Amino acid sequence: MLTKRNVGTTENGEAIYLITLQSGSITAEILSLGANLKTLRTPDRNGEVHDIVLGFDNPLENLTSTTYFGQVVGRFANRIAQGSFVMDGKTYHLEKNDGPNSLHSGKSNWGWRNWHVELFEWNQNPGVVLSLFSGDGDGGFPHGVNCTVSYLLKSSGELQIEYEATADGPTPINLTNHSYFNLAGAGSGTILNHEVQLACDRYLEVDEQLIPTGRVLSVQGTAFDFTVRKPIGKDIQQAGGYDHCFILARPSSKPVEFASVYEPTTGRTMRISTTLPAVQMYSGNFLQGKEIGKGKIAYPKHGGICFETQYYPDGPNHPEFPSCIFNKERNFKHTTIFAFGAK
């Protein structure tokens, strides 16, 4: 099933669309506002279907919340230290919205924008392409960027997200999806019992402002070691909550599976593959029960977990990191796949 309907308007009078993709027993709903994954309904081991992503009933609530529920974040996801970077000898200044730093590109974040929508089908699987243009100087970033993000829901239980961005000159680009997952069901409590395994043998050390120090550390013997499956809650206090960039042990130009998640109460599973070099795993540390989500349920601390596939945070200020600078000759083109099941 593939449908599109108007669910509201922006302050500028633009129509906000909700696109419904249904394939087999899985349903995904995507908003044009923020290219947002609003709803994802999957069955548990008993066949009961529940929504497993956090969010709001009213799409406009996304514009007044800093949770970034379900958004496609850009032009640069994650943090940039001191809200500035130097490129080709010129200093560029961004909005500082996270203390002295820039987080998710501040007010220019593409997750606040209303994207253009086109529906499609591929091999009888429903999909949607969302597109936008970000001009030169948008949020302080140089050069214009055309971006498309596509969601494709396959009958095999995979939700595939394709990102493509072309720039008319050198500029940092770092796109991700900021969905919060709770495989027991959105609003059902915390994710501390979720069992996670990551094929990530290193992570980035960060300072007290969650800015990378530049040091790449081994996860072995630390609270950040998920190379063997363990509950999120096991070492979370020792880690101070997870909001860290984990580096894929075997990155590839083709989607490589790096994460598996299991929720023992419902039996739901999630496997994640990507072509990106890293993932920011965020355990919902800043949720405090103040965000009233779908069904008027307050989301508690650790009420959801994000797996934000991406380039390294603060990449423009670390030439030793994989390059996040794209230009006319180098397009941003990446894939992330979330595969769902139950056992």
C-alpha positions as CSV (number, residue, x, y, z in Angstrom):
1,M,0.0,0.0,0.0
2,L,1.2,3.5,-0.8
3,T,-0.8,6.6,0.1
4,K,-0.3,10.3,0.6
5,R,-2.5,12.7,2.5
6,N,-2.5,16.3,3.7
7,V,-2.2,16.4,7.5
8,G,-1.6,20.1,8.1
9,T,0.2,23.3,6.9
10,T,3.4,25.1,7.9
11,E,3.5,28.7,9.0
12,N,4.2,29.6,5.3
13,G,1.1,27.8,4.2
14,E,2.8,24.8,2.7
15,A,1.0,21.5,2.8
16,I,2.5,18.9,5.2
17,Y,2.0,15.4,3.8
18,L,1.9,12.0,5.5
19,I,3.0,9.2,3.3
20,T,2.1,5.6,4.3
21,L,4.2,2.7,3.1
22,Q,2.8,-0.8,3.9
23,S,4.4,-4.0,2.9
24,G,3.5,-7.3,4.5
25,S,3.0,-6.9,8.2
26,I,5.1,-3.7,8.5
27,T,3.8,-0.1,8.0
28,A,6.0,3.1,7.9
29,E,4.6,6.6,7.9
30,I,6.8,9.4,6.7
31,L,6.2,13.2,7.0
32,S,7.2,15.7,4.4
33,L,8.1,17.9,7.4
34,G,11.6,16.9,8.2
35,A,11.5,13.8,6.0
36,N,10.5,12.4,9.3
37,L,9.9,8.7,10.1
38,K,6.8,9.4,12.2
39,T,5.5,5.8,12.7
40,L,6.9,2.3,12.2
41,R,4.6,-0.6,13.1
42,T,6.0,-4.1,13.3
43,P,4.8,-7.4,14.7
44,D,6.2,-9.1,17.8
45,R,6.7,-12.8,18.3
46,N,2.9,-13.3,18.8
47,G,2.0,-11.3,15.8
48,E,0.9,-8.2,17.7
49,V,1.7,-5.0,15.9
50,H,2.9,-1.9,17.7
51,D,4.6,1.4,16.8
52,I,8.3,1.2,17.7
53,V,9.5,4.7,17.1
54,L,9.0,7.7,19.4
55,G,7.4,10.9,18.0
56,F,4.4,13.3,18.2
57,D,0.8,13.0,17.1
58,N,0.9,16.6,15.8
59,P,3.6,17.0,13.1
60,L,4.1,20.7,14.1
61,E,5.3,19.7,17.5
62,N,8.5,18.6,15.8
63,L,9.3,22.3,15.3
64,T,9.2,23.2,19.0
65,S,11.1,20.1,20.3
66,T,14.9,19.6,20.4
67,T,14.5,15.8,20.5
68,Y,14.8,15.5,16.7
69,F,12.4,12.5,16.8
70,G,12.6,10.7,13.4
71,Q,14.1,13.6,11.5
72,V,16.5,13.5,8.6
73,V,19.2,15.8,10.1
74,G,21.4,18.0,7.9
75,R,23.4,19.7,6.5
76,F,25.7,18.4,9.2
77,A,24.4,16.0,11.8
78,N,26.0,15.9,15.3
79,R,28.3,18.5,16.8
80,I,30.8,21.0,15.5
81,A,33.1,22.4,18.1
82,Q,32.8,26.2,18.8
83,G,30.3,26.4,16.0
84,S,33.0,27.0,13.4
85,F,35.5,25.4,11.0
86,V,38.2,26.4,8.6
87,M,38.1,25.3,5.0
88,D,40.5,26.4,2.3
89,G,41.9,29.1,4.6
90,K,38.5,30.6,5.4
91,T,36.6,30.4,8.7
92,Y,32.9,29.6,8.6
93,H,30.7,30.4,11.6
94,L,27.6,28.4,12.5
95,E,24.8,28.8,15.0
96,K,25.8,27.9,18.5
97,N,22.9,26.0,19.9
98,D,24.6,23.5,22.2
99,G,26.5,25.6,24.7
100,P,29.5,27.0,22.7
101,N,29.0,24.4,20.0
102,S,26.7,23.7,17.0
103,L,24.4,20.7,17.2
104,H,22.6,19.3,14.1
105,S,23.2,22.6,12.2
106,G,21.1,24.8,14.6
107,K,18.0,26.5,13.1
108,S,19.0,25.6,9.6
109,N,18.6,21.9,10.3
110,W,16.9,20.2,7.4
111,G,14.7,18.3,10.0
112,W,12.7,21.6,10.4
113,R,12.2,22.0,6.6
114,N,9.2,20.8,4.6
115,W,10.5,18.6,1.8
116,H,9.1,18.0,-1.7
117,V,7.5,14.6,-2.0
118,E,7.3,12.0,-4.9
119,L,5.9,8.5,-4.5
120,F,7.2,5.5,-6.3
121,E,7.2,1.7,-6.4
122,W,10.2,-0.6,-7.0
123,N,9.7,-4.3,-7.6
124,Q,6.2,-3.8,-6.1
125,N,7.7,-2.3,-2.9
126,P,6.3,1.1,-1.9
127,G,8.6,4.1,-1.5
128,V,8.9,7.8,-1.3
129,V,11.6,10.3,-2.5
130,L,11.9,13.6,-0.5
131,S,14.0,16.4,-1.8
132,L,15.1,19.9,-0.9
133,F,17.6,22.6,-1.8
134,S,19.9,24.3,0.7
135,G,21.4,27.5,-0.6
136,D,24.9,29.0,-0.3
137,G,25.3,30.4,3.3
138,D,22.4,28.4,4.7
139,G,23.2,28.1,8.4
140,G,26.6,29.5,7.7
141,F,27.6,26.6,5.4
142,P,29.2,27.4,2.1
143,H,27.8,26.5,-1.3
144,G,24.4,25.2,-2.4
145,V,23.3,21.6,-2.0
146,N,20.6,19.6,-3.6
147,C,19.5,16.6,-1.5
148,T,17.2,13.6,-1.9
149,V,16.3,11.0,0.7
150,S,14.3,8.0,-0.3
151,Y,12.5,5.4,1.9
152,L,11.7,2.0,0.5
153,L,9.8,-0.6,2.5
154,K,10.5,-4.1,1.3
155,S,8.3,-7.2,1.8
156,S,11.3,-8.8,3.4
157,G,10.9,-6.5,6.5
158,E,13.6,-4.0,5.5
159,L,13.2,-0.2,5.6
160,Q,15.9,1.1,3.3
161,I,17.0,4.8,3.4
162,E,19.0,6.2,0.6
163,Y,20.7,9.6,0.9
164,E,22.1,11.6,-2.0
165,A,23.4,15.1,-1.9
166,T,25.2,17.1,-4.6
167,A,27.1,20.3,-3.8
168,D,28.1,23.1,-6.2
169,G,31.3,23.6,-4.2
170,P,33.2,22.3,-1.2
171,T,31.0,21.9,1.9
172,P,30.7,19.6,4.9
173,I,27.7,17.2,4.6
174,N,26.7,14.6,7.2
175,L,23.2,13.2,6.9
176,T,21.5,10.8,9.2
177,N,18.1,9.7,10.5
178,H,17.4,10.5,14.1
179,S,14.7,7.9,14.9
180,Y,14.4,6.7,18.5
181,F,13.6,3.0,18.7
182,N,11.9,1.1,21.4
183,L,11.3,-2.4,20.2
184,A,8.9,-3.1,23.1
185,G,6.7,-0.3,21.7
186,A,6.9,3.5,21.8
187,G,6.0,4.7,25.3
188,S,6.3,1.3,26.9
189,G,9.2,2.3,29.2
190,T,12.9,2.3,28.8
191,I,15.2,0.5,26.4
192,L,17.6,-0.6,29.2
193,N,16.8,-4.3,28.6
194,H,17.4,-4.1,24.9
195,E,20.3,-6.4,24.0
196,V,22.7,-4.8,21.5
197,Q,25.7,-6.1,19.5
198,L,27.9,-3.8,17.4
199,A,30.6,-4.7,14.9
200,C,32.4,-1.7,16.1
201,D,35.9,-2.2,17.7
202,R,36.7,1.5,18.3
203,Y,34.9,4.7,19.5
204,L,35.7,8.4,19.7
205,E,36.8,9.8,23.0
206,V,34.8,12.9,23.8
207,D,35.2,15.8,26.3
208,E,32.5,16.9,28.8
209,Q,30.7,18.7,26.0
210,L,30.6,15.5,23.9
211,I,33.1,17.0,21.4
212,P,35.6,14.5,20.1
213,T,39.1,15.0,21.5
214,G,40.6,13.4,18.4
215,R,41.6,10.2,20.1
216,V,40.2,6.9,18.7
217,L,40.0,4.3,21.5
218,S,39.5,0.6,21.5
219,V,36.2,-0.6,23.0
220,Q,37.9,-3.7,24.5
221,G,37.4,-4.0,28.2
222,T,35.3,-0.8,28.5
223,A,31.6,0.1,28.9
224,F,31.6,0.8,25.2
225,D,32.3,-2.8,24.2
226,F,29.3,-4.2,22.4
227,T,31.2,-6.7,20.3
228,V,29.4,-9.3,22.4
229,R,25.7,-8.8,22.8
230,K,24.7,-7.2,26.1
231,P,21.8,-5.2,27.6
232,I,22.1,-1.4,27.1
233,G,21.6,-0.9,30.8
234,K,24.5,-3.2,31.9
235,D,27.2,-0.6,31.7
236,I,25.3,2.6,31.0
237,Q,26.1,4.3,34.3
238,Q,29.8,3.6,33.9
239,A,29.6,5.1,30.4
240,G,27.6,8.1,31.7
241,G,24.9,7.3,29.2
242,Y,25.6,6.6,25.6
243,D,25.9,9.5,23.2
244,H,29.1,8.3,21.4
245,C,30.4,7.7,17.9
246,F,31.2,4.0,17.3
247,I,33.4,3.2,14.3
248,L,32.6,0.3,12.1
249,A,35.2,-2.4,12.2
250,R,34.7,-3.2,8.5
251,P,33.2,-0.3,6.6
252,S,32.3,-0.9,3.0
253,S,31.0,0.9,-0.1
254,K,28.2,-1.7,0.0
255,P,25.8,-1.9,3.0
256,V,27.5,-4.0,5.7
257,E,25.6,-5.2,8.8
258,F,27.1,-3.7,11.9
259,A,24.3,-3.8,14.5
260,S,21.7,-6.2,15.9
261,V,19.2,-5.4,18.6
262,Y,16.9,-7.8,20.5
263,E,14.0,-6.9,22.9
264,P,13.4,-10.0,25.0
265,T,9.9,-9.2,26.2
266,T,8.3,-9.0,22.7
267,G,11.0,-10.9,20.8
268,R,11.3,-8.0,18.3
269,T,14.7,-7.8,16.5
270,M,16.4,-5.1,14.4
271,R,19.5,-5.4,12.3
272,I,21.2,-2.4,10.8
273,S,23.4,-2.2,7.7
274,T,25.1,0.9,6.3
275,T,27.7,2.3,3.9
276,L,28.6,5.0,6.3
277,P,31.8,4.7,8.4
278,A,30.3,5.2,11.9
279,V,27.2,5.3,14.1
280,Q,26.3,7.6,16.9
281,M,24.5,5.4,19.5
282,Y,22.4,7.6,21.7
283,S,20.4,6.2,24.6
284,G,17.9,9.0,25.1
285,N,19.8,10.5,28.0
286,F,18.2,13.9,27.7
287,L,14.6,12.6,27.6
288,Q,13.2,13.5,31.0
289,G,9.5,12.6,30.9
290,K,8.7,16.2,29.7
291,E,8.1,15.3,26.0
292,I,4.5,14.2,25.6
293,G,4.5,11.9,22.7
294,K,2.0,9.9,20.6
295,G,-1.0,8.8,22.6
296,K,-0.3,11.6,25.2
297,I,2.4,9.3,26.7
298,A,5.4,11.0,28.4
299,Y,8.7,9.6,27.2
300,P,11.1,8.8,30.1
301,K,14.8,9.0,30.2
302,H,16.2,6.2,28.1
303,G,12.8,5.8,26.5
304,G,14.3,5.2,23.1
305,I,17.6,4.5,21.4
306,C,19.1,6.1,18.3
307,F,21.5,4.5,15.8
308,E,22.5,7.6,13.7
309,T,24.7,6.3,10.9
310,Q,27.1,9.1,9.9
311,Y,30.5,10.5,9.4
312,Y,32.4,11.4,12.5
313,P,31.2,14.4,14.7
314,D,33.3,17.6,14.4
315,G,34.7,16.1,11.2
316,P,35.5,19.5,9.6
317,N,37.9,20.3,12.5
318,H,39.7,16.9,12.3
319,P,41.6,16.3,9.0
320,E,42.6,12.9,10.4
321,F,39.0,11.8,10.4
322,P,37.3,10.4,7.2
323,S,36.6,13.4,5.0
324,C,33.1,14.8,5.3
325,I,33.8,17.5,2.7
326,F,31.9,17.1,-0.6
327,N,32.0,19.0,-3.8
328,K,31.1,18.9,-7.5
329,E,33.3,15.9,-8.1
330,R,32.4,14.0,-4.9
331,N,28.7,13.4,-4.1
332,F,27.3,12.3,-0.8
333,K,25.7,9.0,-1.6
334,H,25.0,6.5,1.2
335,T,22.5,3.8,2.3
336,T,21.3,2.6,5.7
337,I,19.0,-0.4,6.0
338,F,16.9,-1.3,9.1
339,A,15.7,-4.9,9.0
340,F,12.9,-6.0,11.4
341,G,11.8,-9.4,12.6
342,A,10.8,-11.3,15.8
343,K,11.9,-14.5,17.5
